[in-house]
């Protein structure tokens, strides 16, 4: 497979990382050529047409950084040089059927010889143009007319280049694409000829660099754990160090952009920014994709965005996760990850002959015998307050007491003496969860049912 972005020296070799979702065997070659061996992966990715569409999508996204989207082309063939010739020859097919490269090549015009390179470019393109002119004077128009000549004829007239040309026309030259091993760090650097003092303009400069880095993350199947951006100011060697860290590693580009915009709005740019450095700290991917090329966008993604903003503002928030402890103080802890208890369950209601299915979230919490709001410190209740309460039962709903070994392990601040818990309603109609300390006979308010 061959891609061309016509980026010349601006396109660096590590761009091959972006195409790793297509195959582990990817190779870059100047000027802006990328080859991928999809023989063993095309079936897993949905076939040639889908691979080609994904390749063009990735190449189009790259072209946005070079402002040359018209140059993005791709083709699929058994050999790299055949794929390149198909991609760069106007009117040529984009896919050569398996085992039919020579038949596909035979239909191309003589000008396609200039692109019959693959991983090894022509050493003397001018000589190749001379070969094309020679066959044109003989009245030849397509490559099939050249394939009737034998190897000695090409070798005697054009030497080594003629031998190479004959081998490629007859598919006798092997060009294996080796596995790509990423070595370059996930960093980017930029310099402004005119220093920037507006956050909106600065954001326009940073976003394309971040987009490219996230494309590389996707190719490497990694998640971003933190992004560090150093803004070098024009005067006095002043720097702004921005650290963007979501609540959990992910590759949600829009989330990081929102967090970055929020950070930029908080800094003073009176000293203009003359250059910047971007570094992404990454970790292995840990999500299950619904598709080879797409991830699932659910309420969990929206929660990641919300909690990341809260963390950046030093606000603690999350979900109460039940813990295996019968003591209320230990039975919940605050977690920032999306809890399994919020997974939707189907609730089926039947009315006569009709059936309605609804998704119910946190269905199991309805059966919880303990309140969702528990006070950090139990509140002592006065005898007068107790007299005004309406108890559901004179018998406690549960008794909690620690085993003898807990007495020696607990800290001085912990009170794990025996307690009897009751349900009661206050004069305001609140459903309370209170307990009585069996040693001191004191009543305490411990939680509310919402």
N, C-alpha and C positions, 0 to 999 in steps of 0.2 A: 504494500500500500504506500502511496506517496501523497504528501501534502506540500503545497507551496504557498508561502505567504510573501514571497518576493521582498524579504526584509533585509537582505544583504547582510552587512556586518552588524546591523543593529540587533538581529535575532541571535541570541546566544544559544549554545548547545544545550543548556539545561531546560530549554523549552520542550525537549523530548519528554520530560517528566509528565507534562500535561496529558500526553497520549498513553500513559501507562494503563489507564482503565481498559484500553483496547487490547493490549498485549504486554507481557513482560519483555518482549524482544522489540525494542525500539532503537532506532539509530538516527542521529541528526547529521546533516551534511550541508555545508554552505553551497549556494546562498538560500537559506531558508527552506531546505528540503528535509522532510521527516518520513522515515520508512518504518513500518510496523509489520511484523509477521503475525498474521491473524489465522493461520492455518488451523491451529488447535483451539482457538477461542471464538471464532465466528459463530459456531453453533451455539455456544453458551450465551452469546450476546444477541441472539435473535436473527442471525443470517447476515448476508452481505449488505443488503439494502439498509438495514438498521445500523450496522457498523459504519457504513458510508455516511449516513445522516448524522450520526454522533461525531464522526471525525470532522465533518464540515462545520458542525456546531462549535466544536472546540477551536477549529481554525478561524472561524468567523470572530470568535471572542478574542483571539489573539490579534486579529487584523485591526480591531478597534484601537489597539495601542500603537499601531503604525499608520493608521488612517489610509489603508489601501485594501479595502474589502473586496474590490474587483479581482484581485490577484489570487484569491483563495480557491484552490482546485484540488480535487482528490480523485483517485482511481484505484481499482482493485485488480490484481493480476497475480499469476504464479511467480513471476520474477520481478525484482525491483525495477530493472530498466524498462520492462514492458509497462509497468504501472506509471512510471514517469512519462514515457512517451504518450500514453493515453491521456494523462492528466493535462499535459501541456500542448496537445495537438487539437486545434479547434475542430469541432464536429466529431471527434473520436468517441467511441463508447466509454462509459465510466467503469464498466465491469467486464473483464475477460473471463468467460466460463472456465472452470477447472479443466486443465489439460489442453486448452485451445489457444494458448498464447501466440503460437506461430500463425495460426489462422487469423487471429485478431490483428497481429502486426501486418500481415500481408495486405490488409485493406487500407493501411495508412499511407499518406503521401510521402514523397522523398524527404520533405522538410522535417519529418519526425525523427530522422537519423540524428539530428542535433540533440535531441532529448533522450536518446537511447543510451543512458548513462548508468542509472542506478546508484550504487554506493561508490562507484569509481568514475569520476568525471573524465571527459576527453582531455588528454594532455595538449592536443593541438586542434582546437575547434576550427581554425582557419583551414587546415588540411581536410577536415571533414566537409567543410563547405565546398572545397575543391572536388571532393568525391561526388557530392550531390550535383554539382554543375556538370561533371563528366557524364553522369547517367542521364541528366536532362537533355544534353546534346544528342544522346542516342535515342531520344524520344520516350524515355521511361518516365512514368508519373507516379507509380505506386511501388511499395516495397516488394510485392510478390514477384515483380519482374527481375529483381536483383537476386532472388533466392535460387535461381537456376545455375548460378556460377558456383564453381567448387572452391575449396579453401586455397589451393595453390594459386589460383588466379588472383584472389584478393591479396595473398601474401606477396607475390612477385611484383604487383603494381604499387601497393601502398604499405608494404612492410608490416611492422608490429601493429600499427593502427588498423590496417586492413584485416589482419588476423583477428583482432579483437572485435571488429565490426561483424565479420562473418560468424563468429561464435555467438554473438548476441542475436543476430538475425535467426540463427538456427538453435537458439536456446541451449548452447553448449557451455556457457559461462555461469558458474555457480557463484552467487553472492549471498552467503548466509548472513542473517541479521542476528547478532549476538545479544544476549540479555543485557539490559541497561541497568547499570549500577549507579544510583544517584550519589553524588559526592558534594555538590554545592550546597551551602547553608541557605536557609530560608531568610535571606536578607535582601534589602533593596536600598539604594542611595539615590538622592536627587539634589541637584544644584539649581538655584534660580539666578538667572542673569539680572533680573529685577526683583530684589527682596520683597517678600509678601507680608502685608500687615493686616489683611482681612481674613477672618476664619473661613468665609465662604470660598474665597479663591484658593486658600491653602488646602481646603477639603477637595477641591477639584483636582489639585495636583497629587494628593495622596491616594485618592480612590483608585486610579488606574494601576498604581503600583501594588496596592493591596489586592486588587482583583487578580492580577497575575500571580501573586503569591498564593492566593486561595485556589487558583487553578492548579498550581503545583501541589498544594495540599491534597486536593481531590485525586490527582494522579498518583500520589504517593500513598493514598488511603491513610492519611494521618488527620488528627484533630489539633486545633490550635488551643493550647492551654493558656497562653498569654501573648500579648503583642506589646512590644516596647518600641516607642517612637521617640527619637531624640531630635528636637528642633534646635538647630544652631542659629543664633541670632547674629545680626550684622555687626553689632557693636559690643565691645567689652567682653567678648567670648561668653556671653550669656547663653544658657541652654534651658530648654523646657523638656523635661523627661515625662512622657505620658505612658502609663502602664494600664493596659486594658485587659482585664481578666474576667471572663464569664464565671458563673457559678460552677459550671462543669465544662470540660473540654468539648468543643463542637466545631463545626465548619459552617455555621450560619453567617454568611457574609453580611447580610442586612443587619443582623444583631450587632456585629462588631462596628459597622459603619455608624449605627445609631449611638453606640457607646462612645465612639471617637468624636462625633459631633458634640455630644454632651461635654466631653473633656475639653474640646477646643473652645467652647463657649465660656469656660471658666478661667482661661488664661489671658493675660494681658499681652497683646501683640504690638504695643507701641514701639518696641524694638523689633524691627522687621526680621522675618526668618529668611536666611540666605541659603540654607541647605538642610537636608533631613536624612535620617537613617531609620530604617525599619527592620526589626528583628522579630521573627515569629518563633516562639518556643512551642514544640509540638509533642504529641503523644500518639500511640497507636489508636486506630479507629476501633470503637467498641459498640457500634450499632448494627442492627440487622436491617438491611435494606429490603424494601418490598420489590425492588426491581434492580437490575444490574446497573442502571444509569440514574435511578431516581430514588430519593428518600421520602419517608412519610412525613407530612406536615400536619401535626395534630395540636391539641391543646397543650401538650407537653412542650412544644416549641415556643408557644406564646408565654408559657410559664417561665421558661429559661430566659426569655427577654426581660420579663418583669423582675425576676429575682436578681438578674445581673445588674439592672439599674439600681435596685435597692442596695446591693452589696457595694456598688461603686459609691453610693451615698452614705455608706456605713450604717445602713438600716438593716436590722436583723429580722428576717421573716422566713416562713417556711410552713411545713405541715407537721402536725403532731403525729409521730409514728408510735404505735403501741409497742410496748416492750414486755417481755415475759417476766413480770414481777407483780406480785399481789399488793405491794405497797403503792399507793397512788403517786407518791413523789417520784417513784422510779418507773411507773408504768407508761410514761410518754417521754419522748425526746423530740426536739425540733430538728427536722431534716430539710435540706434544700432540694433534694431530688424529688422527682415526681413519684408519689407513693403508689404502690400496687393496689391499695384499697380504693383508689379512684378509677380503677378500670371499670368500664361500663358493663353492666349485665342486662340481659334482655328480660323485661317484665311483660308478661303476656296476660292480657285481660280478655275475658270472654263475655259476650252479651248476646244471648240467643244463639244465632248461627254465625255471628261475626266474631272475628279475632283481631285484636289490635296489639302490636308489638312496639314497646317503647324501650329506649335505652335509659337505664337507671344507674346513676353514679353513686358510689359509696353505699351501696345497698346494705352491706353488713353492719354499718354504723348505727342503723336504726335499732338493732337488737342489743346495742351496748348497754350494760347495766350501770355504767358510770357516766358522769357528765362530760361534755366536751370542753367545758371551761372549768379548770381546776386552779384554785388560788395557789400562788407560790408559797405563801405562808398562811396556814389556817388562821381564821379570825375568831377570837374568843367571843362568845355570846353571853350577854347578861341574862340573869334569871327572868327579868321582865320581858325580854325579847323572846325567850323560850316559851313563856306562857301565852304569847300571842300567836305562836305557830300552830298550824293544823297538821298533826302527824298522820301519815297514812296508816300506820300500825303501831301498836305499843311494843311489838317485837321488832328487833333490828332486822334490816334486810341482809346484812352480812356482818361478820366479826373478823377483824384483822388483828393478828398478833404475831409477833416475831418468835422464831425458835430461839432456844437458849443460846445457840452459838452466835446469833445476830447481835446479842447484847455486847459481846466482846469485840465485834468487828465494826460496829457503827461508829461514826464520828460523834463528837460531843454535841454538834448542832442537830443531829438527827433524833427525832422522837418517834420511836417505833414501839411504844407501849400499846397494850391491847386497846382496841377501839370498837365500839358498836356504831354502825352507820344506819341512818334513817332517811326516809324521804319525807319532806315537809313542804307546806305551802305557806308563804308569808302573807301578811295583810295586803301587800301589793299584787298578789297573785303569782309571785315567782316560785318556781319549783326548785327547792334547795336540796343540797346534799350535805347533811351535817353528821357529825359523829360525837360520841361521848367518850372522853378519856376515862377508862374504867378504874384508874388509880386515883385520879384527883376528882372524878365525877364532874368535870367541866365539859360543857358543850362547845363545839367549834364549827364554824361554817367552812366547808372545804371546797364547794363547787356549786355551779349553777347548771341546770338543764335548759338548753335553748330550744 
